[in-house]
Amino acid sequence: MKRYAIGVDLGGTKIAVAVVDDEGVVRHKRKALVAKDGLSATAEQIASLAAQAVKASSLTWSDVVGIGVCVPGIYFAADGTVWAPNVWGDQRVALGDALRQRLATEVIIDSDRAAYVTGEQWLGIAKGLSDVVFVAVGTGIGAGIITGGRLCRGAGDIAGAVGWFALGPRRNEPDKQTGMFEYEAAGPAIARKTRARVEAGEKSSLSTTDITTELVVRSALAGDELAGSILDEAASYLGMGVANIISILNPQVVVLGGGLMNAGEYLLERIRCETKLWAQPLAAEQCRIELTRLGDDAGLLGAARLAFLKQSK
């Protein structure tokens, strides 16, 4: 008999919920904007969307082994709290307790980066591998790490905060808020740097009124030289960051995902070239650098997988 789990990918603005079977087939999926009126509102929304997904899948709660929820922040296993400032501000919240009050199934919570790498190892480009790093490059930069077949969490569940990599000799004021790597190479950096150069009078098809990271990527792919140079600079930083990861962890594959990686092969090849300049050479030879195969579903599928793994213990 098939087993089913619910995967929930809770983001800073959107939430996705899916019923997934134990072979990774999505039976039903739905999305919504995140309810941010406090923990209770978000927990009610997750419970409601999960119930709707179970019903739409023609299942009952007795068919579901658990619900896995990945959050855009840190899950602290010691006390079961979550820190996700883009959803609930700078306070820790007891999301697990709130969901257990509303759901008649096992509840498993983890960071989104843990879900990304778990999903990719289960069904994606890293399927079956024991040493995998998933680098998510979007509004921020974070890494999910599996080493020796186990998720790496660190002493305080903060392992993978690679956005704080120091990639230069001087620390600027913004680095104190986001980390240097993130400030220089995440999505907001692309829009910020492009806007500054357009405002300074550099030639571009972009105007100062419509600059977004997505638009800069599209312009670069269409041949805009300024946009291309901005992405090239980001690729240099990303290559250095990936090189550090390879030298430290000696993974079999580094998987790149997140909104910025919608630039696809344009960024991938530049990152690969830059990585070779900086990484420990033997480790670099052993490691592939690939784009996510699961795309936006990596977190969703990974969260469901975490529920299956918990149930099997």
N, C-alpha and C positions, 0 to 999 in steps of 0.2 A: 504494500500500500504506500502511496505517496504521502510524504509529510509536507506540511506547509508552515511557513513563517511569514511574518509581516516585517518588511523593511521600511524604516522611516528616515528620510534624509532631511533634517531640519537645517535650513540655511538662515542667513541673516535677513532675507526678504521673502524667500519662497520655501515651501515644504512639499515634499513628494512622498507618497505612501504607496506601497505595492504589496500584493500577496504573491509570494514566490514559492515554487515547489523546491524539493531538495535536489533537483538537477539544475536549478537556476533559471527555470522558465517562469517568466512573469505572467501570472494569471489575470491580474487586474492592477491598474495603476491610475492614480489621480494626483493632481497638483492643486495648490492654492497659495495665496499670500499668507505669510505667517501672522497669526494673531499675537500682537505684542503688548496687550493690555495686562501684563503681569503673568506670573507663572500659572495661575489657575486658568486663565484664558487659553494659554498655549497648550496646557495639558488637556483641557476640554476639546480643543481642536484636534489634537492628535488622536484622542480616544474616538471622537466622532468620525474622523476620516478613516480610521482603522476599521470601525464597525461597518461603515459604508462599503469599504473594500471587501470585507469578508462576505457581506450580503451579496454584493455584485458578483462575487466569485462562486456563488451557490454553495458556500461552505457555512459551517457553524464554528463557534469558538472551540468546540471540542476537537476540531480538525487542525487547530493551530497550535504549534509547539511553543511559540513565544513571539515576542515582538522586539526587534532590535532597533534602537534609535541612535543615530549618530548626530552629534552636535558640533556647531562651529566654534569650538573652543576646547576646554579641557574637562575631562571627566576625572574626578578624584575618587579612586576606588576605596580609599581608607574610610571616607565618611559618606560616600554615595552622592556627593554634590557635583554640580556642574557650574563652570564659569564660562559664560558665553556673552560677552558684553554687547555684541551686535543684536542680541535678542532681549536680554533682561538687564542690561547695564552692568555695572562693575561688581555686583553682588553675586555670591554663590547661591544657587537654588537647589532644592531637593526635588529634582525632576522625577527621579525614580519613584519616590514615595507618592508624588502627586499622580503618577500614572497607575501605580498599583492600586490606588483607591478607586480608579475608574475602569480598570481592565481586569478581566478574569483570565489572565494568562501570564506566563513568565515575562518579565521586563528586563532587557539588557540594554545598557547605555554605554556608549564609548565616543571618543573623539571622531570627527569626520575623517581625519587622516588615517586613523586605524581602520576605518571602514573602507576607505579608498584602496589601501594596499591589500586588505583581506579580500575584497571583491576581485581585484585584478589577479591575485594569486589563485583564486577559486575558478574564475571563468575567463580571464583576460589574457593579455600578452605574456603574463608571468605564470600562467597556469602550471601548478605542480612544483614550482621552484621553492627552494628553502631560504634563499637570501635575496630579498627584494626591497627596493625603496620606491615609494610613490611620491613624487614631488608635485604638489598642487600649486599652480601659479595663477592666482586670480587677484582678488582684492588684497590678499596677503600671500605669503609663501610659507608652506608647512610641508612636513614630510612624514609619511607613514612608513614604519620600518619593520620588516620581518627579517630576523637574523637567526640562523640555525633552526628555522621552522617555527619560531615563536615571535609574537609581537614584542617589540622593544618599547617599554614604557618609561623607564628611568625611575629614580628613587621617589620622585613626586609626581609621576604621570605626565611630565612635561617634555619627555624626549620627542624630538622631531621639530622643535621650534627653530628650524634652520633659517627663517627670515632674519634672525639675529646674527647670522654669520658676519664677521668683520672681514671686509674685502678691500680694505684700503688703510693707509697709515694714519688718517685723521678721522676723528669722530665729529660729525656735524650735529647740530642741535636736533634736527628731525630724527636722526638715528636713535635718539634716546626714547622715542615714542614707538617706533616700529621695528627697529633694527636696520642696519645698513643695507643688507642684501634686499630686504623687502622694499626699503625706500627707493632703491635704485632700479629694481627690476620687476616689481609687481605691477598689476594693471594700472593703478592710479599714477605710477611713475611715468608710464607711457604717455598718458593724457597730459600730465603736468609739464613734462619736458617739451612735448610738441607745442603746447599752448605758448610756452615761454619763447620758443624760437620763432613761431609765427608772429607773435606780438613784437618781436625784435626786428621783424621785417624780412625774414628769410622766405624765399619763394616756395610756395606749396599750393596744392589744389585745395587745401583745408583752410577754413576761416576760423577765427577765434570764437565764433558763436556756436560751433557745432562739433567741437573736438571731444570725442570719447575714445576710450581704448579700442573699442570694436571698430570705430571708423578709421582710426589710425592703422589698424591691422589691414582693413580692406584697402585703404589707400596705398599702403606699402605693397600689397600683392598686385595692385593695379599699376605699379611703377612710379609712385610718388617718391622722389629722391629723399626729401626731408623725412617722411614717414619711415622709409627704408633705413635711413641712418639711425633713427631712434630705436628701431627694432634691432639693428645690428649692435648698438650699445647694450641693450638689454640682454642680447644673446651672449655678449662677452661676460657680463656679470653672472648670467645663468650657467654658462660653461664653467666659470670658476667655482660656483656653488656646487654644481654636480661633481666637479673634480674633487672637491673636499670630501663630499659624501663617499665617493668611490675610494679615495685614499684611506678614509677612516674605517669603512665598513666592508670593503671588498665584496660588494654584492654581485649577483649574477646578472641582474638587470636593474636599471633605473627607469621607471615609467614616469613620463611627463603628462600631466593633465591640468585641468583648470581652464578658465576662460581665455587666458592669453595664448594658450597652446592651440587655439583655433586657427592660429597662423600656420599650423601644420608643418609640412616639410620645409617651408621657408625658414622657420626658426630652428627646427630639429637639426638640419645639416650644419647650421652655424654653431649651435650648441655642441654638437659632436666634435667639430673641429677645434673649438675653444677648449673643450674638456681635455683633449689629447695634449694640449700645451701645458696643462697644470697638474693632471692627475699622476699618481704613482704609476709608472708605465706598465708594470706587470699586472697590477689590479685593473688598469684601463683596458688591457688586452682581453681580460677575462669577462668584462662587463659590456653588455649591450645597453644602448640608450634608445628607448622606444616611446612612441606616443601611446597613450591609453587606448585600449581596444574597446573599453566599455563606455567611454565618454561620460556623459552626465549621469549615467546609471551606476557608476562605480560605487558611490557611497550607498545608494539604495540597496544594491545587491550585496555589498559588503555587510551592511547592517543586518540583512536577513541571514547571511552566513554566520554572523556572530551569534545570532539566536539559535541556529542549528547546532553550532559548536557547543554552546552552553548546555543545550538539551542532551547532547550525546555524552556529556561528562558524568 
